[in-house]
Amino acid sequence: MATTHTRLSYHPFLSNFFNDELIMRLEARYGCIGSYFVIYIRCMLYDNGYYLKCDKEIVSIICRKLCGEISTETALEIIDFLLDNAFFDKEIYQKHGILTSLEIQQIWITATKRRKRDLEALPYLIVNMEDTPQKEKETKSKAKKRKQHANTNSKNACINEQIKTNKTNQNKEKKDIPPLIPPTGEMVMDEEDFSLDLRTEDEIPIYAHNPQTHNYAGLCERMKQFKITNPKTIRRITHLTNWGEKGTKVWQVLAHTNWSGINDKAAFLISELIKDKQASPS
């Protein structure tokens, strides 16, 4: 009969581990060695699978490997602290003398879903077995969505390239662009300035909703804060920013401008964007 392979070669480690309230309380009581002990024992646990037999002998071995930085009595106190605060499942520890938790077992099941294993035959499982197939179906569904999203990004790249070409051609046809006004004092722009390069009906393109390349919602929120309500002005700004494209001039202007001294914020923002367009090579 084949032995079930349960150990994990690696496991996820949250980047905010040291900012977790429980870990901060642990360090306040036992110092940095407390959090290091937790990391060490979690690595041992995942190296064993989804649980770890824990008794005084095992704890003593861990303490010796930590070069005597922590005593066995202190280590046992830390384990009790973790059990009392639901870091590990206290009930299963009291019954079987093992360290595990629902979160640990869910991570293990997700990491080993491609292995041939009979979950019904495995000991100490506290996860809901009825939920496991559904979880695996959800994982496959997410993978399919990621693939579709990648295809959409490829199409968006083509659309962006075409839009940039169109903008270049339109910029060559523009004439008599009004002079740019410095940011001091109130700025005035003719009504026809807002109508440059506008369509009569605008539909938000699909690529503008891609959070990896655009922040259209954030751009709309800033215009709302500036009380920019003129539809032509709004369309003008969205066109100049390519619908809030990330990494463009608009985000530098919004972040580094002292807006409290500017009365006509819309006109100033548009003038800065036009400056950037003129400075950019054709």
Contacts in CASP RR format, 6 or more apart in sequence:
PFRMAT RR
TARGET T0000
AUTHOR 0000-0000-0000
METHOD contacts of the structure
MODEL  1
MATTHTRLSYHPFLSNFFNDELIMRLEARYGCIGSYFVIYIRCMLYDNGY
YLKCDKEIVSIICRKLCGEISTETALEIIDFLLDNAFFDKEIYQKHGILT
SLEIQQIWITATKRRKRDLEALPYLIVNMEDTPQKEKETKSKAKKRKQHA
NTNSKNACINEQIKTNKTNQNKEKKDIPPLIPPTGEMVMDEEDFSLDLRT
EDEIPIYAHNPQTHNYAGLCERMKQFKITNPKTIRRITHLTNWGEKGTKV
WQVLAHTNWSGINDKAAFLISELIKDKQASPS
4 117 0 8 1.000
4 118 0 8 1.000
4 121 0 8 1.000
4 122 0 8 1.000
5 115 0 8 1.000
6 48 0 8 1.000
6 49 0 8 1.000
6 50 0 8 1.000
6 108 0 8 1.000
6 112 0 8 1.000
6 117 0 8 1.000
6 122 0 8 1.000
7 46 0 8 1.000
7 47 0 8 1.000
7 48 0 8 1.000
7 49 0 8 1.000
8 46 0 8 1.000
8 47 0 8 1.000
8 49 0 8 1.000
8 108 0 8 1.000
8 111 0 8 1.000
8 112 0 8 1.000
10 46 0 8 1.000
11 42 0 8 1.000
11 43 0 8 1.000
11 46 0 8 1.000
11 107 0 8 1.000
11 111 0 8 1.000
12 107 0 8 1.000
13 39 0 8 1.000
14 20 0 8 1.000
17 23 0 8 1.000
17 35 0 8 1.000
17 39 0 8 1.000
18 24 0 8 1.000
18 27 0 8 1.000
18 35 0 8 1.000
22 82 0 8 1.000
22 85 0 8 1.000
22 87 0 8 1.000
23 35 0 8 1.000
23 38 0 8 1.000
25 85 0 8 1.000
26 34 0 8 1.000
26 35 0 8 1.000
26 38 0 8 1.000
26 78 0 8 1.000
26 81 0 8 1.000
26 82 0 8 1.000
27 34 0 8 1.000
27 35 0 8 1.000
29 81 0 8 1.000
30 37 0 8 1.000
30 70 0 8 1.000
30 74 0 8 1.000
30 77 0 8 1.000
30 78 0 8 1.000
33 66 0 8 1.000
33 69 0 8 1.000
33 70 0 8 1.000
34 70 0 8 1.000
34 78 0 8 1.000
36 66 0 8 1.000
37 62 0 8 1.000
37 66 0 8 1.000
37 70 0 8 1.000
37 75 0 8 1.000
37 78 0 8 1.000
38 78 0 8 1.000
38 82 0 8 1.000
38 87 0 8 1.000
40 62 0 8 1.000
40 65 0 8 1.000
40 66 0 8 1.000
41 52 0 8 1.000
41 62 0 8 1.000
41 79 0 8 1.000
41 99 0 8 1.000
44 52 0 8 1.000
44 62 0 8 1.000
45 51 0 8 1.000
45 52 0 8 1.000
45 99 0 8 1.000
45 100 0 8 1.000
45 104 0 8 1.000
46 104 0 8 1.000
46 108 0 8 1.000
49 108 0 8 1.000
50 100 0 8 1.000
50 104 0 8 1.000
50 105 0 8 1.000
50 108 0 8 1.000
50 109 0 8 1.000
50 124 0 8 1.000
50 125 0 8 1.000
51 98 0 8 1.000
51 99 0 8 1.000
51 100 0 8 1.000
51 104 0 8 1.000
51 105 0 8 1.000
51 123 0 8 1.000
51 124 0 8 1.000
52 58 0 8 1.000
52 98 0 8 1.000
52 99 0 8 1.000
52 100 0 8 1.000
53 97 0 8 1.000
53 98 0 8 1.000
54 79 0 8 1.000
54 93 0 8 1.000
54 97 0 8 1.000
54 98 0 8 1.000
54 99 0 8 1.000
55 97 0 8 1.000
56 72 0 8 1.000
56 76 0 8 1.000
59 72 0 8 1.000
59 75 0 8 1.000
59 76 0 8 1.000
59 79 0 8 1.000
60 72 0 8 1.000
62 75 0 8 1.000
63 70 0 8 1.000
63 71 0 8 1.000
63 72 0 8 1.000
63 75 0 8 1.000
79 88 0 8 1.000
79 99 0 8 1.000
82 88 0 8 1.000
83 90 0 8 1.000
83 93 0 8 1.000
84 90 0 8 1.000
86 101 0 8 1.000
87 101 0 8 1.000
88 99 0 8 1.000
88 100 0 8 1.000
88 101 0 8 1.000
89 100 0 8 1.000
89 101 0 8 1.000
89 102 0 8 1.000
89 126 0 8 1.000
92 98 0 8 1.000
92 100 0 8 1.000
92 124 0 8 1.000
92 126 0 8 1.000
93 99 0 8 1.000
96 124 0 8 1.000
98 124 0 8 1.000
100 124 0 8 1.000
100 126 0 8 1.000
102 126 0 8 1.000
102 127 0 8 1.000
105 125 0 8 1.000
105 126 0 8 1.000
105 127 0 8 1.000
106 127 0 8 1.000
106 135 0 8 1.000
109 119 0 8 1.000
109 127 0 8 1.000
109 132 0 8 1.000
109 135 0 8 1.000
110 135 0 8 1.000
110 139 0 8 1.000
113 136 0 8 1.000
113 139 0 8 1.000
119 125 0 8 1.000
119 129 0 8 1.000
119 132 0 8 1.000
120 129 0 8 1.000
152 206 0 8 1.000
152 210 0 8 1.000
153 210 0 8 1.000
153 212 0 8 1.000
156 206 0 8 1.000
156 207 0 8 1.000
156 210 0 8 1.000
156 213 0 8 1.000
159 205 0 8 1.000
159 206 0 8 1.000
159 207 0 8 1.000
160 207 0 8 1.000
160 242 0 8 1.000
163 242 0 8 1.000
167 197 0 8 1.000
168 282 0 8 1.000
170 197 0 8 1.000
171 277 0 8 1.000
171 282 0 8 1.000
172 282 0 8 1.000
174 196 0 8 1.000
174 197 0 8 1.000
177 196 0 8 1.000
177 274 0 8 1.000
177 278 0 8 1.000
178 189 0 8 1.000
178 190 0 8 1.000
178 193 0 8 1.000
180 271 0 8 1.000
180 274 0 8 1.000
180 275 0 8 1.000
181 187 0 8 1.000
181 188 0 8 1.000
181 267 0 8 1.000
181 271 0 8 1.000
183 257 0 8 1.000
183 262 0 8 1.000
183 268 0 8 1.000
185 261 0 8 1.000
185 262 0 8 1.000
185 263 0 8 1.000
186 263 0 8 1.000
186 264 0 8 1.000
187 262 0 8 1.000
187 263 0 8 1.000
187 264 0 8 1.000
187 267 0 8 1.000
187 268 0 8 1.000
187 271 0 8 1.000
188 264 0 8 1.000
188 267 0 8 1.000
189 264 0 8 1.000
189 267 0 8 1.000
189 270 0 8 1.000
189 271 0 8 1.000
191 232 0 8 1.000
193 236 0 8 1.000
193 270 0 8 1.000
194 230 0 8 1.000
194 232 0 8 1.000
194 233 0 8 1.000
194 235 0 8 1.000
194 236 0 8 1.000
194 270 0 8 1.000
195 232 0 8 1.000
195 236 0 8 1.000
196 236 0 8 1.000
197 236 0 8 1.000
197 239 0 8 1.000
198 232 0 8 1.000
198 235 0 8 1.000
198 236 0 8 1.000
198 239 0 8 1.000
199 235 0 8 1.000
202 235 0 8 1.000
202 238 0 8 1.000
204 216 0 8 1.000
204 243 0 8 1.000
205 243 0 8 1.000
207 213 0 8 1.000
207 214 0 8 1.000
207 243 0 8 1.000
208 214 0 8 1.000
208 216 0 8 1.000
208 243 0 8 1.000
208 244 0 8 1.000
209 216 0 8 1.000
213 245 0 8 1.000
213 246 0 8 1.000
214 242 0 8 1.000
214 243 0 8 1.000
214 244 0 8 1.000
214 245 0 8 1.000
214 246 0 8 1.000
215 244 0 8 1.000
215 246 0 8 1.000
215 251 0 8 1.000
216 238 0 8 1.000
216 243 0 8 1.000
216 244 0 8 1.000
218 244 0 8 1.000
219 237 0 8 1.000
219 238 0 8 1.000
219 241 0 8 1.000
219 243 0 8 1.000
219 244 0 8 1.000
219 250 0 8 1.000
222 254 0 8 1.000
223 234 0 8 1.000
223 237 0 8 1.000
223 266 0 8 1.000
226 259 0 8 1.000
226 265 0 8 1.000
226 266 0 8 1.000
226 269 0 8 1.000
228 234 0 8 1.000
228 237 0 8 1.000
228 265 0 8 1.000
228 266 0 8 1.000
230 266 0 8 1.000
233 266 0 8 1.000
233 270 0 8 1.000
236 270 0 8 1.000
237 250 0 8 1.000
237 266 0 8 1.000
237 269 0 8 1.000
237 270 0 8 1.000
237 273 0 8 1.000
238 244 0 8 1.000
240 250 0 8 1.000
240 270 0 8 1.000
240 273 0 8 1.000
240 274 0 8 1.000
240 277 0 8 1.000
241 248 0 8 1.000
241 249 0 8 1.000
241 250 0 8 1.000
241 273 0 8 1.000
242 248 0 8 1.000
244 250 0 8 1.000
248 276 0 8 1.000
249 272 0 8 1.000
249 273 0 8 1.000
249 276 0 8 1.000
250 269 0 8 1.000
250 273 0 8 1.000
253 269 0 8 1.000
253 272 0 8 1.000
253 273 0 8 1.000
254 269 0 8 1.000
257 268 0 8 1.000
257 272 0 8 1.000
259 265 0 8 1.000
262 268 0 8 1.000
END
